[in-house]
Amino acid sequence: MTRRIPLLILLAILTFLVILPMGTLLYATVVDEPPRPGAPAGTFTWENYRAVLAGANRSALYNTLTIGIGATCLAMFIGTGLAWIAARTNVPGKAFVQMAGVMPLFVSTLIGALSWSLLASPQQGYLNILLRDIGLPGFLNIYSLPGIIFVSGLYYAPYAFMLSYSAFTLLNPELEEAAYVHGGRFRNVLGGITFKLVAPSLLGAATLILVFSMENFPIPQILGTPENIQTLPSQIYRLMATAPSLPNQASATGAVLLLITAVMVFLQRRVLAARQYVTVTGKGFKPNPQDLGRWRWPAFAFALAYVVVAIVLPIFALVQGAFRSNPYTADVAAMFSPENFATDTMREVLGSEALQTGLRNSIMVGAGAAVVGGLFYLMLGYYVHRTKGIGRQTLTYIAMWPAAIPALIIGLGFLWGWSDFHFIYGTLAILILAYVANLLPQGFQGMSSSLIQVHRDLEESAEVCGASRVRTVREILLPLIRTGVVSTMLLIFILSMREISVAMFLFTSDTQLLSISIYNSWEGGRLPPVAAMSLVYVVFLLVLTFVARRWFGMRDPGGR
């Protein structure tokens, strides 16, 4: 019985973090009353699911799938293209190309959508103003399905880059060289050998991006609202935010989205389990970069263009919106005229309670999620990988569940599942716990990779010499994995700072995060303060990411 105590403790924590919120949400889908504290038990019904399949919701489902597929195709084209160029070719400025593949990660999808609404809105978008000034019609309209797909693909491309770059670097070039010796053309070798051999990484990246783009809330909400383009996440928010609210229908919509994402993850794992993709064996090899010839500089230009479109233009739009004395812009010359710039809006925002409270709460929630989550992820990883206790596979399976649960759904699950815990509900603590649950797969995998890299010989030697398990962990294991642990905790901190969907249903007026403050300002229609707060947000994330990578060697983020 004593040996089962650690298992029972970890299962209890996972129950409160994952099983209780999801179970309560699924219960809410089949009753006619929301599971609020003190409310009578609802009557069983399927009407919530029938409502999900009604006309307007069918359109939201179609839009969700269209955006997911379109954004995945675009992100895979950009991300895998950059990864192949950086890993397998003699492109000039290779270090810049490698950096270009991950740079957009410090721009959250919320900020990306807001900045592109300033760049490509039909009437006053800065790019449309430029087009009209050079005699072309201002044809760009970001408030459309293609616009939503474009922005989603743009900011999810780094995930394709990160997941495929290492696969390209480990690919044995002898297979490609053999194809060339037998007369294979570059195009056929690239499609028939190179990309087929990295299929697991490409399939994993495509599945991840498909799930992320379908569950994304801020991009379709900001860019779809002007033209009433609804997706399942924006439909969930509308059902909860409008009066009268329909929380049970919102839960059923969330369950449908959860089912779709879970099926995607399941199919990906089945496909990968059915085939063998071994390219690295005991035989050594030396990667030979592909000579691009006259295409070397166009390949570099591709990476440069991506940085300009994903980073430079959005920051330009935010600077224009934050420092202009008049939001109206007549022509391109007015964008650069000194008399049109002022610091009034930025000074107002920097001194505002919304920014200060939001930034303080975001830092507290991010730090809380990093510390609380880091300790729990480390305990979980230690039990799974460093002990012979029972139930380790079950714990691993439950820990990976949130990978298939949309962030908005996790927030909705915590809204219902934790409503009886009045001492936590409505405080920063509920946000911290929700983020710990949401980032459980990333945190658990980060800690697990650090633990797996250290062989058990040192610990076993210490135990043979009479050291207790606690002393062995404190004096031997923790010093060896300290860098990985700190790196994972910093990753959790940064991902918590970037995430908005989890908090959408859990914040109060006193617990608003900076991302929530920006979103509320956008809903209020005041674009200059939105641009100013967004610019502060981007600079803060950029500095935080740089510090984490420079001093702690943080892994590239792999979150939502």
C-alpha positions in Angstrom: 0.0 0.0 0.0 2.9 2.4 0.8 4.3 1.9 -2.7 1.0 3.1 -4.1 0.9 6.4 -2.3 3.0 8.4 -4.9 0.8 6.9 -7.7 -2.4 7.9 -5.8 -1.1 11.5 -5.2 -0.2 12.0 -8.8 -3.5 10.5 -10.0 -5.4 12.8 -7.7 -3.5 15.9 -9.0 -4.2 14.8 -12.6 -7.8 14.1 -11.8 -8.3 17.7 -10.6 -6.2 19.2 -13.5 -7.5 17.1 -16.4 -10.2 14.6 -15.7 -12.5 16.8 -13.5 -12.7 19.8 -15.9 -13.2 17.6 -19.0 -15.7 15.3 -17.2 -17.8 18.3 -16.0 -17.7 19.8 -19.5 -18.9 16.6 -21.1 -21.6 16.3 -18.5 -22.8 19.8 -19.4 -23.3 18.8 -23.0 -26.0 16.3 -22.2 -28.1 18.2 -19.7 -30.3 21.3 -20.0 -28.9 23.2 -17.1 -25.3 24.4 -16.6 -23.5 22.7 -13.7 -23.3 25.9 -11.5 -22.9 25.7 -7.7 -26.2 25.2 -6.0 -28.1 24.8 -9.3 -30.5 21.8 -9.6 -29.4 18.8 -11.6 -30.3 19.2 -15.3 -32.5 16.8 -17.3 -30.8 14.6 -19.8 -31.1 15.8 -23.4 -29.4 15.6 -26.9 -30.7 19.0 -27.9 -27.3 20.7 -27.3 -25.7 18.5 -29.9 -28.6 19.0 -32.3 -28.1 22.7 -31.9 -24.5 22.3 -32.8 -25.4 20.7 -36.1 -27.9 23.5 -37.0 -27.4 25.8 -39.9 -25.2 28.5 -38.4 -23.1 26.0 -36.5 -22.6 23.8 -39.6 -21.1 26.9 -41.2 -18.8 27.4 -38.3 -17.7 23.8 -38.5 -17.0 24.2 -42.3 -15.0 27.4 -41.7 -13.0 25.7 -38.9 -12.0 22.8 -41.2 -11.3 25.1 -44.1 -9.1 27.3 -42.0 -7.3 24.3 -40.4 -6.5 22.7 -43.8 -5.6 25.9 -45.5 -3.4 27.2 -42.7 -1.7 23.8 -42.4 -0.8 23.7 -46.1 0.6 27.2 -46.0 2.5 26.7 -42.7 4.0 23.4 -43.9 5.1 25.0 -47.2 6.9 27.9 -45.4 8.2 25.9 -42.4 9.4 22.8 -44.2 10.8 24.9 -47.0 12.9 27.0 -44.6 13.9 23.9 -42.7 15.1 22.1 -45.8 17.0 25.3 -47.0 18.7 25.7 -43.6 19.5 22.0 -43.0 20.3 20.6 -46.5 21.5 23.3 -48.8 24.4 25.8 -49.2 22.2 28.8 -48.8 24.1 32.0 -47.9 23.5 33.4 -44.4 22.5 30.0 -43.0 22.4 31.3 -39.4 19.9 33.9 -40.4 17.7 31.4 -42.2 17.8 29.2 -39.1 16.8 32.2 -36.9 14.1 33.2 -39.4 12.4 29.9 -39.0 11.6 30.5 -35.3 11.6 34.3 -35.0 7.8 34.7 -35.3 7.3 32.7 -32.1 7.6 35.8 -30.0 4.7 37.3 -31.8 1.5 35.7 -30.4 -1.4 35.0 -32.7 -3.4 37.7 -31.0 -0.8 40.3 -31.9 -0.3 38.9 -35.3 -4.1 39.2 -36.1 -4.3 42.7 -34.6 -1.3 43.9 -36.6 -2.5 42.4 -39.9 -5.9 44.0 -39.3 -4.0 47.4 -39.4 -2.0 46.3 -42.5 -4.6 44.8 -44.8 -8.0 46.1 -43.7 -10.0 47.0 -46.9 -10.2 50.8 -46.4 -7.4 52.0 -44.2 -4.9 49.2 -44.3 -1.4 50.5 -44.7 -0.7 48.0 -47.6 -3.9 49.0 -49.4 -2.9 52.7 -49.0 0.5 51.9 -50.6 -1.2 50.0 -53.5 -3.6 52.9 -54.2 -0.7 55.4 -54.1 1.2 53.5 -56.9 -2.0 53.4 -59.0 -3.2 49.9 -58.1 -6.6 49.0 -56.6 -6.5 48.3 -52.8 -7.6 44.7 -53.2 -6.3 43.2 -49.9 -9.0 42.2 -47.5 -7.7 40.5 -44.4 -11.3 40.2 -43.1 -12.0 37.0 -45.1 -11.4 33.3 -45.0 -8.2 33.6 -47.1 -7.0 36.4 -44.8 -7.6 34.2 -41.7 -5.8 31.3 -43.4 -2.9 33.5 -44.4 -2.3 34.9 -40.8 -2.8 31.4 -39.2 -0.3 29.8 -41.6 2.2 32.6 -41.2 2.4 32.3 -37.4 2.2 28.5 -37.2 5.0 27.9 -39.7 7.7 27.9 -37.0 6.2 24.7 -35.6 6.7 23.0 -39.0 10.3 24.4 -39.1 11.2 23.1 -35.6 9.7 19.7 -36.1 11.2 19.1 -39.5 14.6 20.8 -39.2 16.2 18.1 -37.0 14.8 15.4 -39.3 16.5 17.0 -42.3 19.8 17.3 -40.4 19.8 13.6 -39.5 18.8 12.4 -43.0 21.5 10.1 -44.5 22.6 11.8 -47.7 23.8 8.4 -49.2 20.2 7.6 -50.1 19.9 10.8 -52.2 23.3 10.4 -53.7 22.5 6.9 -54.8 19.4 8.3 -56.5 21.4 10.9 -58.4 24.0 8.3 -59.5 21.1 6.3 -61.1 20.0 9.3 -63.0 17.4 10.8 -60.7 16.4 14.4 -61.2 16.5 16.9 -58.4 12.7 17.3 -58.3 12.1 13.6 -58.2 14.7 12.9 -55.5 13.4 15.7 -53.4 9.8 14.5 -53.6 10.4 10.8 -53.8 13.2 10.3 -51.3 14.0 13.3 -49.1 10.5 14.3 -48.0 9.3 10.7 -47.8 12.1 9.8 -45.4 11.2 12.7 -43.1 7.5 11.8 -43.3 7.0 11.1 -39.6 8.2 14.7 -38.7 6.2 16.2 -41.5 3.1 14.3 -40.5 3.6 15.2 -36.8 4.0 18.9 -37.7 1.0 18.9 -40.0 -1.2 17.3 -37.3 0.0 19.7 -34.7 -0.6 22.7 -36.9 -4.0 21.4 -38.0 -5.1 21.1 -34.4 -3.7 24.4 -33.4 -5.2 26.3 -36.3 -8.6 24.8 -35.8 -8.7 25.5 -32.1 -7.2 29.0 -32.4 -9.5 31.7 -31.0 -8.0 35.2 -31.5 -7.2 35.0 -35.2 -10.8 34.1 -36.4 -12.3 36.3 -33.7 -10.5 39.4 -34.7 -10.3 38.9 -38.5 -13.7 37.1 -38.9 -15.9 39.3 -36.8 -16.2 42.2 -39.3 -17.6 39.8 -41.9 -19.4 37.5 -39.4 -17.1 34.6 -40.2 -17.7 32.1 -37.4 -15.5 29.2 -36.4 -16.2 26.7 -33.6 -13.9 28.5 -31.1 -15.5 31.9 -31.9 -18.9 30.3 -31.8 -18.2 29.0 -28.3 -17.2 32.5 -27.2 -20.3 34.0 -28.7 -22.6 31.5 -27.0 -21.0 32.3 -23.7 -20.6 36.1 -24.1 -24.0 37.1 -25.6 -27.1 37.5 -23.5 -28.8 35.2 -22.8 -25.8 32.9 -22.7 -26.2 29.3 -23.8 -23.5 27.5 -21.8 -24.7 24.0 -22.5 -24.6 24.6 -26.2 -21.2 26.1 -25.9 -20.0 23.0 -24.0 -21.5 20.8 -26.8 -19.7 22.8 -29.4 -16.5 22.4 -27.4 -17.0 18.7 -27.3 -17.3 18.5 -31.0 -14.1 20.5 -31.4 -12.4 18.2 -28.9 -13.6 15.1 -30.8 -12.1 16.5 -34.1 -8.7 17.3 -32.5 -8.6 13.9 -30.7 -9.3 12.0 -33.9 -6.5 13.9 -35.7 -4.0 13.0 -33.0 -5.2 9.4 -33.0 -4.9 9.0 -36.8 -1.4 10.5 -36.8 -0.2 8.0 -34.2 -1.8 5.1 -36.1 -0.2 6.1 -39.4 3.2 6.5 -37.8 2.9 3.2 -35.9 2.2 1.3 -39.1 5.4 2.2 -40.9 9.1 2.2 -40.4 11.2 5.3 -41.1 14.7 4.5 -40.0 17.4 6.7 -41.6 20.0 6.9 -38.9 21.9 3.7 -38.1 25.2 2.7 -36.5 27.1 3.6 -39.7 28.4 7.1 -39.7 27.7 9.7 -42.4 28.7 13.2 -43.3 25.8 15.5 -44.4 26.6 17.0 -47.8 24.8 20.3 -48.5 22.8 20.4 -51.7 24.3 22.9 -54.2 21.5 25.3 -55.1 23.5 27.0 -57.8 21.7 30.1 -59.1 18.9 29.5 -56.6 21.1 30.2 -53.6 20.1 33.9 -53.3 16.4 33.3 -54.1 16.4 30.8 -51.3 17.8 33.4 -48.9 15.3 35.9 -50.2 12.5 33.5 -49.3 13.7 33.5 -45.7 14.1 37.3 -45.7 10.6 37.8 -47.2 9.1 35.6 -44.4 10.8 37.7 -41.7 9.5 40.9 -43.4 6.0 39.6 -43.7 5.7 37.9 -40.2 7.8 40.4 -38.1 8.9 43.6 -39.8 5.5 44.6 -41.3 3.5 43.8 -38.2 5.9 45.8 -35.9 5.7 48.6 -38.4 1.9 48.6 -38.2 2.0 48.6 -34.4 4.5 51.5 -34.3 2.2 53.4 -36.8 -0.9 52.8 -34.7 0.8 53.5 -31.4 2.6 56.8 -32.3 0.3 58.5 -34.8 -1.4 61.7 -33.6 -4.3 60.9 -36.0 -5.5 57.4 -36.8 -6.5 58.5 -40.3 -3.8 58.0 -42.9 -4.2 59.8 -46.3 -1.3 58.4 -48.2 2.1 56.8 -47.9 3.8 60.1 -47.3 1.7 60.7 -44.2 3.0 57.4 -42.7 6.5 58.9 -42.5 5.7 62.6 -41.9 7.2 63.7 -38.5 4.3 66.1 -37.7 1.9 63.1 -37.8 3.7 61.4 -34.9 3.1 61.9 -31.2 3.8 60.0 -28.0 0.5 60.9 -26.3 -1.1 57.5 -26.8 2.0 55.5 -25.6 2.4 57.7 -22.5 -1.3 57.2 -21.7 -1.0 53.4 -22.2 2.2 53.1 -20.1 0.5 54.9 -17.2 -2.8 53.1 -17.6 -4.1 50.7 -15.0 -5.1 48.2 -17.7 -1.5 47.8 -18.9 0.1 47.8 -15.4 -2.4 45.4 -13.9 -2.5 43.2 -17.0 1.3 43.0 -17.1 1.6 42.3 -13.4 -1.0 39.6 -13.5 0.5 38.0 -16.6 3.9 37.9 -14.9 2.4 36.4 -11.7 0.4 33.8 -13.6 3.4 32.9 -15.8 5.7 32.6 -12.8 3.1 30.7 -10.9 2.6 28.2 -13.7 6.3 27.8 -14.2 7.0 27.1 -10.5 3.9 25.1 -9.6 3.8 23.3 -13.0 7.6 22.8 -13.0 7.5 21.0 -9.7 4.6 18.8 -10.7 6.0 18.0 -14.1 9.3 17.1 -12.5 7.6 14.8 -9.9 5.5 13.2 -12.6 8.6 12.7 -14.9 10.6 11.3 -12.0 8.0 8.7 -11.1 7.5 7.6 -14.7 11.2 7.4 -15.7 13.1 6.9 -12.4 11.0 4.4 -10.5 9.5 1.0 -11.1 6.1 2.0 -9.6 2.8 0.7 -11.0 0.6 2.9 -13.3 3.4 4.7 -15.1 1.9 4.2 -18.5 -1.5 5.4 -17.3 0.1 8.5 -15.9 1.9 9.2 -19.2 -1.3 8.7 -21.1 -3.3 11.1 -19.0 -0.5 13.6 -19.0 -0.6 13.8 -22.8 -4.4 14.3 -23.0 -4.2 18.1 -23.1 -2.3 17.9 -26.3 -5.6 17.0 -28.0 -7.7 19.3 -25.9 -8.2 22.9 -27.4 -7.0 25.6 -25.0 -10.4 27.3 -25.0 -12.1 24.0 -24.0 -9.6 23.6 -21.1 -10.7 27.1 -19.9 -14.4 26.2 -20.3 -13.8 22.9 -18.4 -12.2 24.7 -15.5 -15.1 27.2 -15.5 -17.5 24.3 -14.8 -15.2 21.8 -13.0 -13.8 24.2 -10.4 -16.9 26.4 -9.8 -17.4 24.7 -6.4 -13.9 25.7 -5.1 -14.8 29.2 -4.0 -11.5 30.0 -2.4 -9.7 29.5 -5.8 -12.5 30.4 -8.3 -12.1 34.0 -9.6 -8.5 34.4 -8.4 -5.1 34.2 -10.1 -4.8 30.7 -8.7 -7.5 29.3 -11.1 -5.6 30.8 -14.0 -2.3 29.3 -12.8 -3.9 25.8 -12.5 -5.6 26.1 -15.9 -2.2 27.0 -17.5 -0.5 24.1 -15.7 -3.1 21.7 -17.2 -2.9 23.3 -20.6 0.9 23.1 -20.8 1.1 19.6 -19.2 2.3 17.8 -22.3 5.1 20.4 -23.0 6.2 20.5 -19.4 6.1 16.7 -18.9 8.0 16.1 -22.1 10.6 18.7 -21.2 11.3 17.3 -17.8 11.2 13.7 -19.2 13.8 14.5 -21.8 16.2 15.9 -19.1 15.7 12.8 -16.9 16.1 10.3 -19.8 19.5 11.9 -20.7 21.0 11.0 -17.3 21.9 7.4 -16.8 20.9 5.7 -13.5 24.4 4.5 -12.8 25.3 7.5 -10.6 22.2 7.3 -8.6 22.5 3.5 -8.1 26.1 4.0 -6.9 25.0 6.5 -4.4 22.3 4.2 -3.1 24.7 1.3 -2.8 26.9 3.6 -0.7 24.0 4.1 1.7 22.6 7.5 0.4 18.8 7.8 0.8 16.7 8.4 -2.3 16.0 12.0 -1.3 19.7 12.7 -0.8 20.5 11.1 -4.1 18.0 13.2 -6.0 19.1 16.4 -4.2 22.9 16.0 -4.5 23.3 14.0 -7.8 20.2 14.1 -10.0 19.0 17.7 -9.6 22.5 19.3 -10.3 22.8 17.2 -13.5 19.4 18.1 -14.9 19.3 21.7 -13.5 19.7 23.3 -16.9 16.9 21.3 -18.5 14.6 21.9 -15.6 15.2 25.7 -15.7 14.8 25.7 -19.5 11.5 23.9 -19.2 10.2 26.3 -16.5 11.2 29.3 -18.6 9.4 27.7 -21.6 6.2 27.3 -19.5 6.6 31.0 -18.3 6.8 32.3 -21.9 4.0 30.1 -23.2 1.8 31.2 -20.4 2.5 34.9 -21.3 1.5 34.3 -24.9 -1.7 32.3 -24.3 -5.1 34.0 -24.2 -7.6 31.2 -25.0 -7.3 29.4 -21.6 -8.1 32.6 -19.7 -11.1 33.8 -21.8 -13.7 32.3 -19.4 -11.7 32.5 -16.1 -10.6 36.1 -15.6 -12.3 38.7 -13.5 -11.9 42.5 -13.5 -9.1 42.0 -10.9 -7.3 39.2 -12.7 -7.2 40.4 -16.2 -4.0 39.4 -18.1 -2.3 41.7 -20.5 -3.5 39.6 -23.5 -7.1 40.0 -22.1 -6.6 43.8 -21.7 -5.5 44.0 -25.3 -8.5 42.0 -26.5 -11.0 44.0 -24.4 -9.5 47.3 -25.8 -10.0 45.9 -29.3 -13.6 45.0 -28.5 -14.0 48.6 -27.4 -12.9 49.9 -30.8 -9.9 52.0 -29.6 -7.2 51.0 -32.0 -4.3 53.4 -31.0 -4.3 52.0 -27.3 -4.5 48.5 -28.7 -1.5 49.1 -30.9 0.5 50.7 -28.1 -0.3 47.8 -25.6 0.5 45.3 -28.4 3.8 46.9 -29.0 4.7 46.7 -25.3 3.6 43.1 -25.3 5.8 42.2 -28.3 8.9 44.0 -26.9 8.4 42.3 -23.5 8.1 38.8 -25.1 11.1 39.5 -27.4 13.3 40.5 -24.4 12.1 37.6 -22.3 12.8 35.1 -25.1 16.2 36.5 -25.8 17.2 36.4 -22.2 15.9 32.8 -21.8 17.8 31.7 -24.9 21.0 33.7 -24.2 21.5 32.8 -20.5 19.6 29.6 -20.0 19.7 27.9 -23.4 15.9 27.6 -23.5 14.5 25.2 -26.1 12.4 26.8 -28.8 8.8 27.0 -27.7 6.5 24.3 -28.9 3.2 25.5 -27.4 0.1 27.1 -28.8 
